[in-house]
Amino acid sequence: MQTDGPAAGWEPLYVIVLNWNLPGDTIACVRSLQRGLLAGSAVIIVDNASSDDSLRQFGEVFGDQVMVVALESNRGFAGGMNAGIEAALQAGAGSVLLLNNDTIADADMIPRLREAAVSLPRAGILGPAIYYYDAPARLWQAGTRRSALLPVPVNLGGAALRRARGRPLRVDAVTGCAMLVRREVFLRIGPLDSRYAMYYEDADFCYRARGAGFEIWCVPQARMWHRVSLSARQVPQATRAIAAWGRARFYRQYPHGPFPGLTLAFLLAQAALGAARDYARGDAALARLRWRATLDGYALRPLSVALPQKAGA
């Protein structure tokens, strides 16, 4: 049910946590959320066709406290999140918090995001300050801003947060690791682009939202901690190729800096460095896959790497 007042456009809040063969991390993530969950909010776990006993564990631990959407195939990050977004919007969500399962939320994270939503009436997307789980005081991500000169955006660092003195910072994009999105954004621009199986679907979504007139903000006082890509580590080859494809496609779609040729040079340099590391490890096949993925992405050709349907595949 929607509430009255300045935050009415953001309530009720639905949190979507995506799981793939990491039930312990997902359970820890949801438990951390429950410490600060606002009245009327709900949590949805989307299971990306895990091959372990994730669904059984969720049932035993949470019962009917959370909704579980069990997919029949691994749809990647974007596809899995879109299934949760659809379920949340159908249930009447006023806003949706997309959240990686390898994260731990501060008890005040959701209340701080809500406070910012009230004070920023033009905001469509909000993100917390995200720190490394293994180095809790070290900032991992707070958002990015485009540069007038550089071929890639610039990450906000700790210095920018200190200068802000706790005030929200306007950014061009926040990471899908933790992204609070107002319902109206989805209605205006649609869900995540599932062609980006994982990586750069969040930046693409933010750029589309900005193009539709929504503001994007980082809220430094909302904090969480990230274990960094635990699911991706289960399939390193596919992950690297998918990341190369997504990077190339994103920068082709959204040119940065004054000279598109510099962006292409950056992409080729990234691919060359990655391929050199692959060859040094004796993995020539991955080096070739990385190059093909980069060229396909820049040419806007479809991703040719299949998503694994079980860990280690």
Residue pairs with C-beta under 8 A, 6 or more apart in sequence:
1 12
1 40
1 92
2 8
2 11
2 12
2 92
2 94
3 11
3 12
3 40
5 118
6 118
6 121
7 114
7 117
7 118
8 94
9 94
9 95
9 182
9 183
9 184
10 94
10 95
10 114
10 117
10 180
10 182
10 183
11 38
11 40
11 94
11 95
12 40
12 41
12 42
12 92
12 93
12 94
13 38
13 40
13 41
13 42
13 93
13 94
13 95
13 96
13 97
13 110
13 114
13 180
14 41
14 42
14 43
14 44
14 88
14 91
14 93
14 95
14 96
14 97
15 33
15 37
15 41
15 42
15 43
15 44
15 96
15 97
15 99
15 110
16 43
16 44
16 46
16 81
16 84
16 85
16 88
16 96
16 97
16 98
16 99
17 26
17 29
17 30
17 33
17 43
17 44
17 45
17 46
17 99
17 100
17 101
18 45
18 46
18 48
18 77
18 80
18 81
18 84
18 99
18 100
18 101
19 26
19 45
19 46
19 47
19 48
19 50
19 54
19 58
19 101
20 47
20 48
20 49
20 50
20 74
20 80
20 231
20 234
20 311
21 50
21 51
21 52
21 54
21 231
21 234
21 310
21 311
22 54
22 101
22 102
22 230
22 231
23 50
23 52
23 53
23 54
23 57
23 58
24 57
25 101
25 102
25 227
25 230
26 45
26 54
26 58
26 101
27 57
27 58
27 61
27 62
28 104
29 99
29 100
29 101
29 102
29 103
29 104
29 105
30 43
30 45
30 62
30 66
32 103
32 104
32 105
32 106
32 107
33 43
33 99
33 105
33 110
34 43
34 65
35 105
35 107
36 105
36 106
36 107
36 108
36 109
36 110
36 111
37 43
37 110
38 110
38 111
38 114
41 110
42 66
42 67
42 88
42 91
42 93
43 65
43 66
43 67
44 66
44 67
44 68
44 69
44 84
44 87
44 88
45 58
45 62
45 66
45 67
45 68
45 69
46 68
46 69
46 71
46 80
46 81
46 83
46 84
47 54
47 55
47 58
47 68
47 69
47 70
47 71
48 71
48 74
48 75
48 76
48 80
49 70
49 71
49 72
49 73
49 74
49 309
51 309
51 310
51 311
52 311
55 68
55 70
58 66
58 68
59 68
67 87
69 83
69 84
69 87
71 80
71 83
73 309
74 80
74 307
74 308
74 309
75 82
75 83
75 194
75 197
75 307
76 194
76 197
76 198
76 242
76 307
77 176
77 192
77 197
77 198
77 199
77 201
78 191
78 192
78 193
78 194
78 195
78 196
78 197
78 198
78 201
79 194
79 197
81 98
81 176
81 191
81 192
82 191
82 192
82 194
84 96
84 98
85 96
85 98
85 186
85 191
85 192
86 191
88 96
89 96
89 183
89 186
93 183
94 182
94 183
95 117
95 180
95 181
95 182
95 183
96 180
96 181
96 183
96 186
97 110
97 113
97 178
97 179
97 180
97 181
98 176
98 178
98 179
98 180
98 181
99 105
99 177
99 178
100 176
100 177
100 178
100 226
101 230
101 231
102 133
102 226
102 227
102 228
102 229
102 230
102 231
103 130
103 133
103 177
103 178
103 224
103 225
103 226
103 227
104 133
104 224
104 225
105 128
105 178
105 224
106 128
106 222
106 223
106 224
106 225
108 221
108 222
108 223
109 128
109 222
109 223
109 224
110 222
112 128
112 219
112 221
112 222
112 223
113 126
113 128
113 180
113 219
113 222
116 123
116 126
116 168
116 217
116 219
116 222
117 123
117 126
117 180
117 182
119 168
120 126
120 168
120 215
120 217
122 213
122 214
122 215
123 182
123 214
123 215
123 216
123 217
124 181
124 182
124 184
124 185
124 209
124 212
124 214
124 215
124 216
125 174
125 179
125 180
125 181
125 182
125 185
125 206
125 209
125 214
125 215
125 216
125 217
126 168
126 174
126 179
126 180
126 216
126 217
126 218
126 219
126 222
127 142
127 143
127 171
127 174
127 175
127 178
127 179
127 180
127 216
127 217
127 218
127 219
128 178
128 218
128 219
128 222
128 223
128 224
129 139
129 142
129 161
129 218
129 219
129 220
129 221
129 222
129 223
129 224
130 139
130 140
130 141
130 142
130 175
130 177
130 178
130 223
130 224
130 225
130 226
131 137
131 138
131 139
131 140
131 223
131 224
131 225
131 226
132 138
132 139
132 140
132 225
132 226
132 228
133 225
133 226
133 227
133 228
134 227
136 225
139 157
139 158
139 161
140 226
140 228
141 155
141 174
141 175
141 177
141 226
142 155
142 156
142 157
142 160
142 161
142 169
142 171
142 174
142 218
142 220
143 155
143 156
143 169
143 171
143 172
143 173
143 174
143 175
143 216
143 218
144 153
144 154
144 155
144 156
144 171
144 172
144 173
144 174
144 203
145 153
145 154
145 156
145 171
145 172
146 153
146 154
146 172
146 256
147 153
147 154
147 256
147 257
148 257
148 258
149 257
149 258
150 256
150 257
151 251
151 256
151 257
151 259
151 262
151 263
151 265
151 266
152 251
152 256
152 257
152 263
152 266
153 172
153 173
153 256
156 169
156 171
156 218
160 169
161 169
161 220
164 220
166 220
166 221
167 220
168 217
168 218
168 219
168 220
169 217
169 218
169 220
170 215
170 216
170 217
171 216
171 217
171 218
172 206
172 207
172 210
172 216
173 202
173 203
173 206
173 207
173 216
174 202
174 206
174 216
174 218
175 202
176 192
176 201
176 202
176 205
177 202
177 226
178 224
179 202
179 205
181 209
182 214
184 214
185 209
185 212
185 214
188 209
188 212
188 214
189 205
189 208
189 209
189 211
189 212
192 201
192 202
192 204
192 205
193 201
193 204
193 205
194 201
195 249
195 302
195 303
196 204
196 246
196 249
196 250
197 242
197 246
197 303
197 307
198 232
198 239
198 242
198 243
198 246
199 242
199 243
199 246
199 247
200 246
200 247
200 249
200 250
201 246
203 250
203 254
204 250
204 253
204 254
206 216
207 254
209 216
210 216
229 239
232 239
233 239
234 308
234 311
234 312
235 308
235 311
235 312
235 313
237 283
237 286
237 289
238 305
238 306
238 307
238 308
240 274
240 286
240 289
240 290
241 286
241 289
241 290
241 292
241 293
241 305
242 293
242 303
242 305
244 270
244 271
244 274
244 290
244 293
244 294
244 297
245 293
245 294
245 296
245 297
245 303
245 305
246 297
247 267
247 270
247 294
247 297
248 267
248 293
248 294
248 295
248 296
248 297
248 298
249 297
249 298
249 300
250 297
251 263
251 266
251 267
251 298
252 297
252 298
252 299
252 300
253 300
255 263
256 263
257 263
264 298
267 294
267 298
268 294
270 294
271 290
271 291
271 294
274 287
274 290
275 287
275 288
275 290
275 291
276 287
278 284
278 286
278 287
278 290
279 287
289 305
292 304
293 303
293 304
293 305
296 302
296 303
296 304
297 303
